[in-house]
């Protein structure tokens, strides 16, 4: 017992002794995958072991998340997920895990705006024109989302509620395939995470109409906010975080958080995140735990008040 206080620092210094897995519960190419790969690449050097991103898509992120919840708490497996981690439980009657109790929050990677994007063939160039078109064609506009119950889904439902329009939801298994169909014209509208659509907007493959945050973002300074463009009071955003299985030693959790924070303090990583419209966070495990609980409660109220359901 005399040497117990030395155990945790020693564990932190020794970990990791083998490759680390970041499980992303969505297909490759979407914003969660992008964030996971950026962080994995940045921390594997300082940690001294490869950090491998493994995509386990399905069931609105539940399959990959459950794999982490059931993984050994030995620092070999972590979950990288979006704000959907705090949303999906409110829309799923029987979850196979507890999104709060079965995980240890490590850190919030970044806060990210959503961008309202449309296929360029759609004859709308502003939020006001989108609202007018949707009202003139009730139910005929199809909006894509990266999953049932993710922030893009709820962002569109909140928009429908506040703008008084009717659009048809088409959920996908991740932002990657959703954006591909949006560019192809299979669907017409998406409230997408900025890292996912930024490149397509810059290349003219999609048309950006607005951002969902309360203020404009530096990455797209010419895009107005949804609130200033015609839907007063509208505001929604997403974020991306890292979790460990319940029971993972605090020393391991702290070391990974510190590696992420150090990486996000470098000009190189900040520039990469800035280009995606992402604001670095890298908060402590305790601060992230409080944030996740607050988000869990906030999204729960929104789901209830807006009567949002799985399609």
Order of alpha helices (4+ residues) and beta strands (2+ residues): alpha-beta-alpha-beta-alpha-beta-alpha-beta-alpha-beta-alpha-beta-alpha-beta-alpha-beta-beta-beta-alpha-alpha-beta-alpha
